[in-house]
Amino acid sequence: MKITPLLLAAVLAFSPGLSAQEKAAAPALPPNMTTYYFCLLTRGPNAGSGTREERQQAQAAHMANIQRLADAGKILVAGPFLDGGDWRGLFIFKCASLEEAQALVATDPLVKDGRLKAEIHPWLTMKGSIRDPEFPTAPARQTP
């Protein structure tokens, strides 16, 4: 397997064992790449709890929170999985850091009450590869 500069940059940037000094020395991302935060929502320990009315109210509050975050430009993609498995949905956050993404997902009512669990990962992709007003079209791919 050939390691490209982009792959090397991604590995170095997101390796948890590196010190801040080592991360600072890592190569900068190519200009056509950006980082978003991918959040996988899974069934939480309290999934299905409460009365039908309570579950409907919690779902309505969850949807209102998603809309609030989308209106603020923090969620670019949100949606459920339809197969009824433990994976319940996903968010793609546009924010400055993993800590900010964690704070944003902590505002979700279904996460707060344990009906959903959230797992967040930094995600590297080309600018413009998802609908993001800051990057309306994807730039041409770089060639090695």
Secondary structure by P-SEA (a helix, b strand, c coil): ccccaaaaaaaaaccccccaaaaaacccccccbbbbbbbbbccccccccccaaaaaaaaaaaaaaaaaaaaaccccbbbbbcccccccbbbbbbcccaaaaaaaaaaccccccccbbbbbbbbbbccccccccccccccccccc
